[in-house]
Amino acid sequence: MLRRFRSALVPHRPTAFRDSLNRWLLMGVVIGIVSGLGAILFYFCLHTGTRWLLEYLGGYTPPSTAGEGDGTAGSGFTRPWAIPLVVTGGALVSGLLVHFVAPDAKGHGTDNAIRAAHHDPTSLRGKVAAVKIVASSILIGSGGSGGREGPTAQISATVISSLCRRLRIRTPDARIAVIAATASGIGAIFRAPLGGALLGAELLYKDDLEADAMMPSLISSIVAYVVFGSVYGFDPIFGTMSGEVFNQPLQLLWFVVIGLAAGAMGRLYCVVFYRGCDFFDRLPLPGWLTPTIGGLCVGLLGLAVPAALGTGYGTIAQQMIPETLASMPLLMVLAIPFAKIAATTWSIGSGGSGGVFGPGMVIGGSTGAAVWRLLEGLPGMPASPTSFIVVGMIACFGAAAHAPVGMMLMVGEMTGNLSLLAPAMIAVAVASRVVGPVSIYRSQLVDRLEGRKVHAAIPAHIR
C-alpha cells in the first residue's frame, strides 16, 4: 500500500502541470488530515492540562475568548500560594521530558520547522511530535507563557517529515510538504486557513516568500481547518466583530502611532527573548533545570500580572470591552505587554516547550489597548479599543515575524472582520520599519537568493 501511495506522489517521468496539480491535491489532503488531527490532539491535551493544573491545582481560571468559551473574565486567585508552585512544577516536568527524551522539542517549534525546510526537510524525528504535545501541554497548561501554534506547527511538520523520509519523497517535494504542514498546523489551531497558508509561505524569509508552497499550503490548510473545526467548531477565536469598521480617515494618523508603538514592542520582544535564551544557555546548570527557574519567575510575576500566565488570548478578549479596559488600573494596562515579554522569555527562552506566535499577538494587542487608554478622548479616537487592539496584534507580530500579509489575514479570520485591513496595512508597514532586520525566528533567511545558496551547499545525498 505504501508503494502504491508513493507512486502517486513521486513521478517516474517529467510531469506536466496537471500531473503536478493532481499530485499536490493528494499530498495536500494527506498533510491537511495529519495537521488537523495533530491540532485536535494538542488542543485537547492543552485544554485538559489547563483545567487540571492551572484551574484545579492552582485555583485560577484564566479569561476565555468568545470562540473558545463564553468570553468570561475568569476568576481571581483562590490559592495565590499555589500559583508559583504549579507553574514551577509544570516547567520542571516539561524540562525533564524535553532534556532526556527529545531535545529537539525545546523552545518554539516553528523555528525548528523553518530550519528543517531550509536544510533537510526529512530530518525531523517522529518522537519529537509526541514529546512536544505532552511537554507544551504541561508547560502552558500549568501557567507558563507560550503559544499553541509553535507546537502544532512542529507536530505537523515532524509527522510529515517522517512520512516523506519513509516514502523517500524527493527533497524539493519534501521541503514543500514540510512548509505546507507548518502552514496548515497554524491555520487549523487558529481557525484561520487562508492566513495560515500565506503565513507558511512568508515565514521562511525576512524579505521574500516561497511562492511554490502557496498552492499545496492552501489545500492542506483548508483540509486541516475542516478536520479541526468538525470537532471544535468553526467560530472565530475572538468571535465575529462585524461592528468594527474603518470609516474615518483621520484615524489613520492614530494607526501610525499604533505602528510605531507595536513595532517598538515587537523589536523589544525579539531582542529580550533571544538575550534571555543566550543567558539561560550560559548558566552552569543542567538543561532540565533552567526551565524550572523560568517557571518560578513566571509564577511570581503572574501573581502581580495575571495576563502573564498561559496563552493570554482571554486577556485580549477582555481588553476589547471598553468598560473593562477603562476600569483597569492604568499601570496594569501599561504593564501587560512588558510582563508578557518577560514571561515568554522565562518560559520558552529558558528551554521550555511552547510557541512565540501567540504571546506576540498578546503583546501587540495589549500595546494597542495601552495606546487607546492613553489617548482616549482625543480627536479622531474611536469609542472602542477593539480596532487598536486588532491592528496592534497585526502590526507587532507581523513585523517581528516578517509576515505582514499572513498576519493581516489571519487576525482578520480570528476576529471575523476584514474591514480593518486598510489601517492594518499602514500600521504594519510602519512597524516593519521600526523592527528592521531583527526577527523572532532565527532560522529565517533573507530571501530566496540566499535560500538557493543554502540549498546548493547541502550535501548531495540530502539534495
N, C-alpha and C positions, 0 to 999 in steps of 0.2 A: 504493500500500500504506500509506504514511504517512497518507493522508487517511482510509482506512478505519479504521486504528488510532486516529486522533484522534477519529473519530466515535463510537467505542466508549467513549472516555474522557470526552468533552465532550458533555453532553446538550444537545439543542436545545429542550428544554422542561423545566419543573419536574419533578423526578423524585421518585418515591416511595422509601421506604426500600429496597425490593427492588432498584430500579434502581441506587440508590447503592451498595448492597452488591455487586451484580454488577460495577459499575464499579471498585470498590476491590479486589475479588478479582483482576480482571485487572491493574490497576495494581500491586497488591501483589506479584503473581507477577513482573512485569517488574522492579520495584525489587529484589526478592529475588535474582533471577538476576544482575542487574548488580552488586549488592553482594557476592554470593558469588564471582563471577568476579574482582571487584576485590580481594577479600580473598585469594583464591588467588594472584593475580599478585604482590601486595605481599608475602605471606608467603614466596613462592618467592624473590623478589628480596632480601628481608631475610636469609633463611637463607643464600643464596648469598653475599651481601655479608659476613656474619659469618664464614663459612667461609674466604673468600679473604683478607679484610682482617685481622680480629682473630686468627684461628687461624693461618693460613699466614704472613702477614707479621708479625704481632705476636707469634706464638709463645705465645698464651694461649687455652685452651679454657674458656669460661665454664661453670659448672654448668648442668645441664639439669633439667627437670621430668619427672615420671613420664609425663605425657600427651604430651610433645613430645620424647621422647628416652628415655634409660634411667635418668634420675634420678641420674646420676653427679655427683660433686663437682667435676668439671672438672680442670684441670691448673694447675700453678704457672707462673710466668713463665720461659720458657726463654730469652727475649731481652728482659730488662727495658728495655734502652735503646730498643727498637723501639716500645714501647707509646706513649710521648708522641708519637713521630713519626707513627705510624699514626693515632692519634686526631686529631692536629692536621691531618694531610693530608686525612683524611675530612671534617673540618669545613670546610676550605678549599674543597674541590671542591663540597661541598653549598652553601656560602655563595655561590660563584660562580654555580651553577645558579639558585638562588633569586633572587639580586640582578639578574642580567642577563636571565633568561628568564621567570620568573613570580614577581614579588614577593609575590603573594597566597599562595604556598606557604610563606611564612615563618611560623615559630612553630608552635603546636599547632593542628591543623586543626579540631578540634571547635568551637572558638570562632568560626572563620570560618563554619562551617555554621550555628551558632546565630544569628549576626549576619544571615546571608542569610535565614533563616527569618523573622526579625522585620521586616526592612527591604525586601528584594527577593529572593524565592526563585529568580528566574531570572537572577540577576546573576553566578553562578559560571561561570567560563570553562573550557572543556574542557582547554586545555593545562596548567592548574594540576594536574589529576589526574596527568598524565604526569610532570611535574616533581616532584610530591610523592612519587610512587613511587620515583623514582631518588634524589632528594636525601635522603629519610628512610632509604632502604636503605643509602646510603653513610654517612650520619652515625651511625646506630645500629649498623650493621654494623661500623664501624671502632672502636666502643667508646664512642661518645657516649651520654650518658644520656637516654633517651627511651622513650616507649611507642609501641606499634604501633596503638593504637586511634584516635588522632587522625588519622594519615594515612589509615587505612582509612575513617574517617567522612567525611573531606573528599573522598576519591576517590569514594566512593559518592554523596555529596551533589552533587558537581560534575557527574558524568555525568548524574544525574537532573535537575539544574537545567538543564543544556544541552538535554536531551531535552524538558523542559517548554517551554523557550523555542522550540525548533524546532517543536513541535506546537501552540504557542500555547495551552497549558493555562491556564485561569483562575487568577489569582493565589492565591485561597484554596485551590484544589486543589493548585497547585504548592507552596504552603507545606507542606501536609500531606505531599506526596510527598517533599520535601527532609527533613522530620523523620523520615519512615519510612526513608529511605535512610541517614540518620545512625545511626538505631537498629539497622538490620539490618547495617550495616557493623561496628559494635561487637559485636553479638551473634554474628556469624559468626567474627570473628577470635579471640574468646574462647570460642567454642563454648558460648555461653550465650544462647539465643534469647529466653527469657522475660525474663531480666534486661535484655537489650539493648533489648527493646521497651519495657519500663517506664522504662528509663533515658532513652530518647529523648524520652518524654513529660515526664519530670521536668527534664531539663537546660535547658529554655527559661526556667524561672523559679526564683527562690530560694524562694518560699513557695507554689508552685502547681504544677499540671501541665496539660498540653494533652490534655484528655480526647478531643477529636476525632481525635487522632492514634493512639489506642490500637489500634483495630481494624486500620487499614492497617499499623501497625508490627508487630503480631503476625503478620499474614500475610507481610509481606516478611521479617521476621526469621527465621521458621521456614524459608522457602524458601532464604534465604541460608545458613542453618545446614546444610541438606541439601546444597546445592551445594558448600560448603566442605568439609563432612565427607566427601563422596563421594571427595574427593581426599586429604585429610589425616587422615581418621578422626574418630570421634565421642567418643573418650575425653576425660574432663575434663582440663583442663590440669594440675592438680595430682594427678591420679589419683583413685580412689574411696576416700574416707576414711570408710567405713561404721562403723569402730570408734569414731569420735569422737561421743560423746553427752553431753547435758547431763542430769544426774540428781542433782545436789547443790545444793539451794537456797542453801547457804552461799556457793557460788562466785559468786552474783550480786553480792556485795559487791566481789569482786575485779574483776568485769567493769565495775563503776562506776569503779574505778581505771583500767582499760583505757580507758574512755570519756574520762576526764579527760586521760590521757596522750596518747591518739590525737587528741583534739580540740586539745590544745596544739600537737602536731606538725603537724596539718592547718592550723591558723591560721598557724603559723610558715612552713609551706610556701608558702601564698598570699602572705604579706607579703614574704618574702625573694624569691620568684620575680618578683613584679612590681616590686619595688625594683631587682632585677637588670636586668629589662627596661628600666626607665627609665634606669638607669646606662649600659647599653650604647648606648641611643639617644642619649644626650648626648655620647658620646665623639666627638671630632673626627676620626673615621676613616671610610673608605669602608664602606658597608654590607656588602660582601662580605668585609671583613677581620675584623670583630668576632667572627664565629663561630670564626675561627682562634684568636683569643686565648682564647676559651672552651674550645676543644678542647685547647689546650696545658695549661690549668689542670686539665681533667678527666683528661688523660693522666697528669699528675704525681700527682694525687690517687689515681688508680686503682692506682698502684704501692703506695701505703700501704693503701688500702681497695679491694680488687678488686671488691667489690659495687657500687661507684660506676659501673662500666663496663657498657654495654649496657642491656638491659631490666631485669635484676636478678631475673627470676622464678625462676631456678635457685637464687639465694641464699635466697629464701624457702623453697623446697622443702627445701633442706639444713637450714635452721634448724628445720624441723618435726621433724627426727630428734632425740630427746632427747640421745643420746650425742654427736652432732655439736655441738649447741648448748652442751652442758655442757663440752665440751673447748675451745671457742673462748675466747680471752682476753676477759675481761670488758670491757676497754677497747674492743676491736674491736666487740663486740656493741652497746655504747652508741654507738659512732661511726657505725655504718652508716646509721641514719636521717638524721643530720645531713649525712653525706657525700653521701647521695642527693639531699638538698635542694640542696646546693651544686652537685653535678654537673649536675643537671637545669637549674638556673638558668644555669649556664655554657653548657650545650649548646643548650638551646631558647631561654632568655631572651636570649642573645646574638644571636639571629637565625637559629639553626639550624632544621631541619625535623624535627619529631617530635611525640609526644604527651606529655601530662602525666598521663594517667589511670594508666598502668602504674607510673610512678615513685611516684604517690600511694599505690598499693596496697603497693608495696615499703616505702615509708616507714612506713605503718601496720602492716604485718606485722612489720617489724623492731622497731617500737616495742613491739608485743605480746611479741616474743621477749625484748626487754630487760627488760620488766616481769617476765616469768616468771623470768628469770635472777636478777633482784634479789630476788624474793620467794620463790624456790624453798625448799620445806621448811616454810613457814608453814602453819597450819591452813587446810584447805579448798583448798589449791593443788593443781591437777591434776598427775598424774605426767608428763604430756606437755605440751609447749608449744604443740601444734597448735591447740587451741581458742583460746588467747590470740592466736596469730598470725592465725588466720582472722577472729576478731572485730576485731582491730586493723586489718586491711585494710578491713573494712566500715566501722568507725567513723571512721577517718581520712579516707578519700576520700568516703565517703557524706556526711560533714559538710562537707568542703571543697567538694564539688560540689553541695551541697544536693539530693542524690538518694539519700536513705536507703533507700527501698523497692527501687529498681532495683539498688542495690549489694548489698543483702542477698540478693536472689535471684540476682544474677549470681555472686557469690562462692560461694553455695551450689551453683550449677551447675558452677562451675570446680573445686570440691572434691568434687562428687558427694555432698553431705551437706547436708540442710536441718535437721538436728536442733539446730543451734546458733542458730536464729533467735531464741529467747527471750533468751539473754544478748546477742545482737547488737542486739536492739531496745533493751535497756537502755543498752548502750554507745553506740550511735549517737545516742540521744536526749541523753545527757549530752554527747557530743562536739559535737553541733549547738549546744548552748547555749554551749559554750566558743568555738566558731568564730564564732558570731554572724552578722552580715550579710556578713562577708568571703567571697569566693568565688574559686575558681581559674579561673572563667570570667567574664571581664569583660563579655561580651555578654549575660549573663542579665538579664532584667527581674525586677522584684519579684513581680508576679502578672499574671493575665490582664487586670485592670483597666488596669494600665499598658500592657499589650500592646495593648489596644483604642485607647488614646490614641496610641500609636506608629503603629498601622496607619491611624488616621484622618488622621495628619499626612503619610502617604505621598502623593506626587503622584498625581493621578487616572490618568495614563497607565500607572502601575505597578499601582495597585489594580485 
